[in-house]
């Protein structure tokens, strides 16, 4: 038995899904067709013989009424012909009381037992003069049995014809099941076949732009396979965006690294010939080399942080944003001494905590402050404000929650309408910022950190000029 199971598993592994589905569907329909035909055969056979048994019972009742006091004898013996009435004979319990004339129907021990009452009446099949007969043996009075027989060849012929007809219907059902199974496997697995072909095409071409064609219809009425294909299309869209973003990141990074690396190589080659330089030229080259190394190091670190694209969950802790904002503003004042920074913390937000990674949130605030200071004219302030408010929770939950909101506003040129959709893109730099230091990764990293903490970071043009960045924690 285990060998048969192993053989079945080996066959399933070597056959494609379409073949297995076709075989399974065909086998199921064929089994039903054969089962119905078999059940129909037994029902027809039972009904035909039951009708014959009813005729025998009626004939036996008539003979009993006509020969209730009769002795052992052959009552009727013309049943060898199809149109003749039933053969009938009365048999005593004791063989010594048998009549001198021979019996027409066979007399056996069970017949004597029926006569004595030791056995219930029964039906049996016999052969008389080469013809099949159906015989009823029942009790007649005390110590006598009555045997009644009729020709059964017409019933058996009908049973054989019904068996042949049902066999033909069953065979046709099996063939139809095979056709239906093949059709079901082709139509039912068509989306799976297209999905497989698309996956193989993507694997060979490494191009995730391919999509699976979906049948028309509302999404709510699609079957499971169609929903699988739609999910696969969604996954391909995400993969295409990821690949596109990855390629753009590599291209932008290579473009941004080319200039500082060229400058590094130039200054390094210049310092190799330091004996030909004056002290002032050597100090200037060394300072430029150190500055460019810091820029390249910062750019590479930013790229690593952006490529990670997630926050380590085990490092999450309860963070007081007011303390982080104070620390970030203090550091910004030291880094941008010519730019005044103002910080306002609402009383409700002073002790409010938020789950997060302190180092990453500090980096987010630092990037926002550096961006604001870079675009602020000398002497104009960068305004930082932290507030808290109660708000109704959205979704199926009830009640209210605490919303923390941090805004950073500068008084620089602001953000133009054309640049506003792209300020958080990697390496994007507006026309007015091309001459300023930076790589265009600070705001992109700030938004990534915000999203990783479940916050929303937006930018807009501030009233009265300048840019306003709003960080909202729900």
Secondary structure, 3 states (H helix, E strand, C coil): CHHHHHHHHHHHHHCCHHHHHHHHHHHHHHHHHHHHHHHHHHHHHHHHHHHHHHHHHHHHHHHHHHCCCCCCEEEECCCCCCCCCCEEEEEECCHHHCCCCCCCCCCCHHHHHHHHCCCCCEEEEEEECCEEEEEEEEECCCCEEEEEEEECHHHHHHHHHHHHHHHHHHHHHHHHHHHHHHHHHHHHCHHHHHHHHHHHHHHHHCCCCCCCCCCCCCHHHCCHHHHHHHHHHHHHHHHHHHHHHHHHHHHHHHHHHHHHHHHHHHHHHHHHCHHHCCHHHHHHHHHHHHHHHHHHHHHHHHHHHHHHCCCCHHHCEEEEHHHHHHHHHHHHHHHCCCCCEEEEECHHHCCCEEEECHHHHHHHHHHHHHHHHHHCCCCCCEEEEEEEEEEECCCCCCCEEEEEEEEEECCCCCCCHHHHCCCCCCCCCCHHHCCCCCCCCHHHHHHHHHHHCCEEEEEEECCCCCEEEEEEEC
